[in-house]
Each structure stands twice: as C-alpha cells, then as structure tokens.
Amino acid sequence: MSDTISPPAQASPPVQSCTPTLPGFTCGLDATLRVIAGKWKPLILYFLAQGGPTRYGELRRALRDVSDKVLIQQLKELEADGLVKRTDYKEVPPRVDYSLTLLGHSLAQALVPLCAWGTKHMAEVSQVFAEREAWNSKSR
C-alpha cells in the first residue's frame, strides 16, 4: 500500500450538516450510532434485511462468532428500540422468529452504502488490519 492517498476519481456528494435536532443528541449521526452501538447490531440488521422472518438459530449460524448471551441481549435491545419484532408462536417446542419493523428496514437501507464500501475496500482493510496486528505484536 502506498504512503500517499490519491483523491477519488469523482467528487463525493457534500456531507450533510449534523446539527442538533433533539435534546440528548449532538446530531443525527449520534442518534444512529446509539441505536446500532455494539459489534453485532449492524450485522443482525443486515441478516434480518436479507429475507423474511428469521429464526434464532439461523441468526446464530449467520453471525458465527457471537455468543448466545450477547446475541439475545442485542436482539432484546433492538426490539426495545423498535427496530426488530419478535414473534413467539407459543408452541411446543418453542418457535420464535425475528423480523425488521418499518423503522428497522429504513435503518438497514441506510447501512447498504457502508456494506458496499466494505466490499469494495475489503482487500485494503484486510491489509491494514494485518499491518496493525504485526505492529501490535512487535510492541508487546
């Protein structure tokens, strides 16, 4: 990777102003980051947006490295924030599935450009993380 950063080939759209709109938030980005805070919430939203209602086990397999405790906690928080709907079918054996609310769908759509950016720059990001890991192991 070179030490210089070349400008983008095309001009980027102007960044919208991030001015306070409600007490408690510094700006809209602050509100968004509070809702998706945590390592797993954006991924949960991503996987729920891929299809219809999703069973817990499907989410667990899709996320691979998340513990049951953390996944349950993150799902409860997303439900409390009005982004995820939990449907309990009151059956034996228990059957529960999760889906996005309208608010959750709108947030998942807002994450699409981040996903595209990550896909486009995955090689560079992997290289940066490898360099960081090498640097961290040298400084230990």
Secondary structure, 3 states (H helix, E strand, C coil): CCCCCCCCCCCCCCCCCCCCCCCCCCCHHHHHHHHCCCCCHHHHHHHHHCCCCEEHHHHHHHHCCCCHHHHHHHHHHHHHCCCEEEEECCCCCCCEEEEECHHHHHHHHHHHHHHHHHHHCHHHHHHHHHHHHHHHHHCC
